[in-house]
Amino acid sequence: MYTELNSILNTTPDSFTQGEFILVSDRQSDASFLMHHFLSFYLRARCKVCFLGLVQSFSHYNAVGQRLGVSLVQAKEKGQLIFFEGLKESLSVLISQESNTKSQAIDFLRDPSVGLRSLYEFVRCTVSSSSGGGEKGADGAEEWGPPVLLVDDLSVLLSLGVTVGTVLDFSHYCRATVCSQLQGNMVMLTRCDGEEEADDGDDEGSERLHRGLTHQCSLTLHVQGLPTGYCRDIHGQVEVCWRRRQGDGQHTQKKLFQYKVHDKGASFFARGTSSAVL
Amino acid sequence: MAAPLNSVGKLSAERSSFSSNATSFQKKTRSKLISILGTRPSVQNGQLLVSTGVTSLDYLLGGGLAVGTVLLIEEDRYDSYSHMILKYFLAEGVVCHHELFVAAAQHNPHDILKELPAPILDDVAVHKPVEQPRLSCDPTDSLDSMKIAWRYQNLPKVQSALASSSRFGHYYDVSKTMEPEILQAAKCHCFYLPDHPTQSSPTHSPMLESYSTLLKSLQEVIHREGFDVAAPMSKSRNILRIGLHSLGSALWSDDLSCHDNPRHRHALTTFLYGLRALLRSSLSVAVVTVPSHLIQDKALMGSITRLCDNAIALESFKGSERETNPLYKDYHGLLHVRQVPHLNCLASQLPDHKDLAFKLKRKQFSIERLHLPPDLSETVSRVSRGEPAGALQPVARVHPETNTWTSRTPTQSPWATSTWNAEALSSLPW
């Protein structure tokens, strides 16, 4: 959890707006450090977290989580965190091919045309099982706050053969369930390829996915490399864009920050105010 | 001249004999890390690293390749240098007694293994823990050889080749091939695609039959030879080095490189996803080469890169107009770092430079910083000599083409008078 980012977004683990869909995206850069932020943020906020880790193993997230001061193993044991490890689940499907009934969630790997329905079912079961009762469980289990869904990352589904439309359907269903119905939050990461606006048109790819998700979300964090090129002390810039619906009209607000990722966190600063150049 | 050297030698000998006695001082080691020959833990995140065989490439990757990761090499146009890095990687595995898995569709893997570069053997036989960080291509200088300017012998050598402070990998002589005896000792698993007839089964999976056969045989080797992390710890652990040559080429019955809009668009990415899943749960490390210059779709190449951990691209000058450019006359090509891994840590180790070049010397492949030759013209050196006087710097910047102020009379220009005043005010020692 990066406190500087919290003050930029005007949230704390004790008070955050519910029902938000946050989109984290990157282009020629790596935005996964923001996913670690949101994971530790919502664990600190005592939310019930469902994490779809599609690109890395659990031990990776756990190792980074320890540096940020949260223990994913403990959170998992307490039932606060439901971690879906895509890599592990995929192995049985990709290698053995015969359909075993162990896990249905990743059966789109066997045949991408099936769609992401079973993955959505998994999410729905996970998030709605928690918030069913507001009272303390009979066995003294701890009570958790609103459900949160984190996905790292959506664009890898495109690499596995799922179409853009299917992924957008999936995110829409998740938003309806998590954000609207249960008043929880949702954070999704998507990664764009190549240069900006290189060739759009009928590009069936990450560009269209990014545009579709931007349309759905309420807050975007877009990470890019520096336009002036590689720098060792400034790792890139983040564009934060709020889309608020106030009264009759919708207005957007944009802010641009530069960032540097450290060993145990990240610092954000206004353009040109890095300690390396001042 | 020889006396201090001798005493130093004696002293270090004494010290080493002293430390061999069991003292209460012991180096603190992490017992949970598995100690395997040819590996070391990373300074940054405790990840187990293996060497790629190319010392400068290890340095570039932050010490070496982390076990459980994939290094993607985008091939140069004739696949000569990328093939060489792959052979270095396999040769390092042979020397460290790791197991190998080689898969290819073009050359027979046995032929690739026969062409591995020969290790420079003196450091293979005698395992010295501490070595001088010195390139072994120069002969080990003996003490009795005549020396001019012995005063400078302890100064570190100026080298533009990238190297870390401690030795990790071995050195190889690419002009010779490895002796068959050394090769025989290594355990190799070969996968030659024509030997594995693929039957087209009615599957809806986006993966190609050739790739899924490869993935299956990889999984079988990992499972059978006990490279799983989950396997019982009873017997001694080893590392599996996986070399996959020219994935995505037409010989793997993949059409990525043939069409603008390939039919099996997701075949390679799905395979790489499965490969990552396999590697993360086993003690193995992979190097994959891909003929990226044949792949038209840059977005596709981006998603291939993201499914690997490290990614470098080689761009050789062979056949390009850069070959005759005097700027590049010392090098054989450029090396681009496409991606550095973010593994078990937030901040990844970023390279100092992004301008890197490689060259193939007679016996050795090395990666160096690409730099311009020093500008040795008269004015440049004089200006930099005048630098200690802080007040004078603006003068030097305004009049870089004139001579330095000392050779000028004060009445020559207004700049010069202000220079003299500044000197008087700051009361320089000279």
Interface residues (C-beta under 8 A of the other chain):
Chain A: D30 S32 F33 H36 V55 S57 S59 H60 A63 V64 R67 L68 L87 K88 S90 L91 L94 I95 Q97 L109 R110 D111 P112 S113 S155 V156 L158 S159 L160 G161 R191 D193 G194 A198 D203 G205 S206 E207 Y230 R232 H235 V261 H262 D263 K264 G265 A266
Chain B: N45 T203 H204 S205 P206 M207 S212 L215 K216 Q219 R265 H266 T269 T270 Y273 G274 R276 A277 L278 R280 S281 K298 A299 L300 G302 S303 R306 L307 H342 L343 N344 C345 L346 A347 S348 L350 D352 K354
